[in-house]
């Protein structure tokens, strides 16, 4: 018998590549319907870009969710300000309970934990696409968030803290929403600090040059 190894058939290799690609694309194919299902596959919060939410306020919501997670209460949050934020499932606009279940089903291949949906007219809670009646009653007692990015952010924070508290997990408030200008103010301060540093550097160089000339 010959000990020469035969090369791996290219046709078999190509078939395997196609198979693995198809398997990897299964969760993504289910996540094409709405933007939140794309973001929440790998993140804990979905904050639509059209709501005008500052970087600082988005960070407060993310910090609340992370603090809850670090203390044993895992949850993901989706803020939905309008039908635009729902992608192709606009029929679920202003239906937070139904959308929470729909979104939970979209995510169940990757995430099967708690999910909180915040819309201007109320909240929706689910887990792996199933309703959570006790938790839903809890958030239904909260005031309707109302329209506007900052209100939705604060409602998301309040919802997470209330749900966590009911489970025996205390999550401290992250700070006032809307108190900071967010990313733009950070940029202004950064540019201002850079300008001051540059001015000091130029002044130091000028003084050093004068001393050399005087010497």
Secondary structure, 3 states (H helix, E strand, C coil): CCCCCCCCCHHHHHHHHHHHHHHHCHHHHHCCCCHHHHHCCCCCEEECHHHCCCHHHHHHHHHHHHHHHHCCCCEEEEEECCHHHHCCCHHHCCCHHHHHHHHHHHHCCCCCCEEEEEECCEEEEEECCEECHHHHHHHHCCCCCCCCHHHHHHHHHHHHHHHHHHCCCCCCCCCCCCCCCCHHHHHHHHHHHHHHHHHHHHHHHHHHHHHHHHC
